[in-house]
Amino acid sequence: MKFLIVGLGNPGEKYSNTRHNVGFMALDHVAKQADAFFISEKYGEKCSFKYKGKQIFLLKPNTFMNLSGKAVDFWLKKEKILNSHLLIISDDINLPLGTLRMKNRGSDGGHNGLKSIQEKLASTSYPRLRIGIGNDFLKGRQIDFVLGDWNNDESSLIEKKLKTINDMILSFCFNGMTNTMNKFNNK
């Protein structure tokens, strides 16, 4: 059984420490725990590892956020992975900083990466793990906020959440969506 876990973000050093790249941060942590190493592939950086008999692919698209759907669609088809075995990890300004929420489906919530994926898959029915980055910005300054670097307090809090994110991803692959949501959501 195969799973595709996609962390959303923007490629390049310029974006590496931004709030919008929390999906990349999460996958870097998961890969490190699994002793897996990313290599450049078509449409992104990819690695894989086995967990309890499951083949898990991690993907950090290099298509930039607004075209994330192109990479997701390509790798789902190439690896013949079902949408139900896809997990998208993204930042969310509608959740308080550090809040983790897993869902089976939903709207893009104004997130351009999710919007691109939704358009390519022609569906809103795909699992996602949203990581709250808060919304401490002035009206009209959303882009500056999401593309801004974490401050020390934010960075420290997100670092502490990476173990839980790793546990949620592995649980999703081994225990399924419903069990994972029941165990981790609203905790």
C-alpha positions as CSV (number, residue, x, y, z in Angstrom):
1,M,0.0,0.0,0.0
2,K,1.4,3.4,-1.1
3,F,0.9,6.9,0.4
4,L,1.9,10.3,-1.0
5,I,2.5,12.9,1.7
6,V,2.9,16.4,0.2
7,G,4.2,19.4,2.2
8,L,3.3,22.7,0.6
9,G,5.8,25.5,0.4
10,N,8.0,27.5,-2.0
11,P,11.4,26.3,-3.2
12,G,14.5,28.3,-2.6
13,E,16.5,29.6,0.4
14,K,14.6,32.9,0.3
15,Y,11.5,31.0,1.5
16,S,13.0,28.4,3.7
17,N,12.1,30.0,7.1
18,T,8.7,31.4,6.1
19,R,5.3,30.6,7.6
20,H,4.1,29.5,4.2
21,N,6.8,26.8,4.1
22,V,5.7,24.9,7.3
23,G,4.7,22.0,5.0
24,F,8.3,21.7,3.9
25,M,9.5,21.9,7.5
26,A,7.2,19.1,8.5
27,L,8.4,16.8,5.8
28,D,12.1,17.6,6.5
29,H,11.4,16.4,10.1
30,V,9.6,13.2,9.0
31,A,12.4,12.4,6.5
32,K,15.0,12.9,9.3
33,Q,13.1,10.6,11.7
34,A,12.9,7.9,8.9
35,D,16.6,8.4,7.8
36,A,15.3,9.2,4.3
37,F,17.0,11.7,2.0
38,F,15.3,14.0,-0.5
39,I,16.5,13.9,-4.1
40,S,15.5,16.1,-7.0
41,E,12.8,14.6,-9.1
42,K,10.3,15.9,-11.6
43,Y,8.3,18.7,-10.0
44,G,10.0,18.5,-6.6
45,E,12.2,17.0,-4.0
46,K,11.1,13.5,-3.2
47,C,12.1,10.6,-0.8
48,S,10.5,7.4,0.4
49,F,10.6,5.0,3.2
50,K,8.7,2.0,4.5
51,Y,6.6,2.1,7.7
52,K,4.9,-1.0,9.1
53,G,4.7,-2.5,5.5
54,K,3.4,0.8,4.0
55,Q,5.4,2.6,1.3
56,I,5.4,6.3,2.1
57,F,6.5,9.0,-0.4
58,L,7.3,12.5,0.8
59,L,7.1,15.3,-1.8
60,K,8.1,18.9,-1.5
61,P,6.9,20.5,-4.9
62,N,9.3,22.8,-6.6
63,T,6.4,24.3,-8.7
64,F,5.9,27.2,-6.3
65,M,2.8,27.3,-4.1
66,N,0.3,28.5,-6.8
67,L,1.1,25.5,-9.0
68,S,1.3,22.7,-6.4
69,G,-1.5,20.8,-8.1
70,K,0.8,20.1,-11.1
71,A,3.3,18.2,-8.9
72,V,0.6,16.4,-6.8
73,D,-1.3,15.2,-9.9
74,F,1.9,14.0,-11.6
75,W,3.1,11.9,-8.7
76,L,-0.3,10.5,-7.8
77,K,-0.6,9.2,-11.4
78,K,3.0,8.1,-11.7
79,E,3.0,6.1,-8.4
80,K,-0.7,5.0,-8.9
81,I,-1.8,6.3,-5.5
82,L,-5.4,6.9,-4.6
83,N,-6.6,10.3,-3.6
84,S,-7.6,8.8,-0.2
85,H,-3.9,7.9,0.3
86,L,-2.8,11.5,-0.4
87,L,-2.1,13.8,2.5
88,I,-1.5,17.5,1.9
89,I,0.2,19.5,4.7
90,S,-0.3,23.2,4.5
91,D,-0.2,26.4,6.6
92,D,-3.5,27.9,7.7
93,I,-4.1,31.5,8.8
94,N,-7.6,30.6,10.0
95,L,-6.2,28.4,12.8
96,P,-4.3,29.7,15.9
97,L,-0.6,29.3,15.8
98,G,0.4,25.7,16.4
99,T,-3.1,24.2,16.1
100,L,-3.1,21.0,14.1
101,R,-6.2,19.9,12.2
102,M,-6.7,16.9,9.9
103,K,-9.7,16.7,7.6
104,N,-10.9,14.4,4.8
105,R,-12.1,17.2,2.6
106,G,-12.9,20.9,2.5
107,S,-12.6,24.1,0.7
108,D,-9.3,25.7,-0.2
109,G,-9.9,28.4,2.4
110,G,-8.2,31.0,0.2
111,H,-5.0,29.0,0.2
112,N,-3.5,29.1,-3.3
113,G,-1.7,25.8,-3.0
114,L,-4.9,24.0,-2.0
115,K,-6.8,25.8,-4.8
116,S,-4.3,24.5,-7.4
117,I,-4.6,20.9,-6.1
118,Q,-8.4,21.1,-6.0
119,E,-8.4,22.3,-9.7
120,K,-6.0,19.6,-10.8
121,L,-7.8,16.8,-9.0
122,A,-11.2,18.2,-9.8
123,S,-12.2,17.4,-6.2
124,T,-12.2,18.8,-2.7
125,S,-12.1,15.2,-1.4
126,Y,-8.6,14.6,-0.4
127,P,-7.0,14.4,3.1
128,R,-5.2,17.4,4.5
129,L,-3.3,18.4,7.6
130,R,-3.6,22.1,8.3
131,I,-1.0,23.7,10.5
132,G,-2.2,26.9,12.2
133,I,0.2,29.9,11.7
134,G,-2.2,32.4,13.2
135,N,-3.3,35.7,11.6
136,D,-1.4,38.4,13.4
137,F,-1.2,40.8,10.5
138,L,-2.9,44.1,9.5
139,K,-5.6,44.1,6.9
140,G,-4.1,43.9,3.4
141,R,-0.8,42.5,4.8
142,Q,-1.6,38.7,4.5
143,I,1.0,38.0,1.8
144,D,3.8,39.7,3.8
145,F,2.7,37.7,6.8
146,V,2.7,34.2,5.2
147,L,5.9,34.9,3.3
148,G,7.5,36.4,6.4
149,D,10.0,34.6,8.5
150,W,8.9,33.0,11.8
151,N,9.8,35.0,14.9
152,N,11.6,33.2,17.7
153,D,8.5,32.4,19.7
154,E,6.6,31.1,16.7
155,S,9.6,29.0,15.6
156,S,10.0,27.5,19.0
157,L,6.3,26.5,19.2
158,I,6.3,25.0,15.7
159,E,9.5,23.0,16.5
160,K,7.7,21.5,19.4
161,K,4.8,20.5,17.1
162,L,6.9,18.6,14.6
163,K,6.9,15.3,16.7
164,T,3.1,15.4,16.8
165,I,3.0,16.1,13.0
166,N,5.2,13.2,12.4
167,D,3.0,11.0,14.6
168,M,-0.1,12.2,12.8
169,I,1.4,11.4,9.3
170,L,2.5,7.9,10.4
171,S,-0.9,7.3,12.0
172,F,-2.7,8.4,8.8
173,C,-0.7,5.8,6.8
174,F,-1.1,3.0,9.3
175,N,-4.3,3.6,11.3
176,G,-6.4,5.5,8.7
177,M,-7.9,8.9,8.5
178,T,-10.8,8.5,11.0
179,N,-8.7,7.0,13.7
180,T,-6.0,9.7,13.3
181,M,-8.6,12.5,13.4
182,N,-10.1,11.0,16.5
183,K,-6.8,10.7,18.2
184,F,-5.2,14.0,17.3
185,N,-7.8,16.6,16.3
186,N,-8.6,19.2,19.0
187,K,-5.9,17.9,21.3
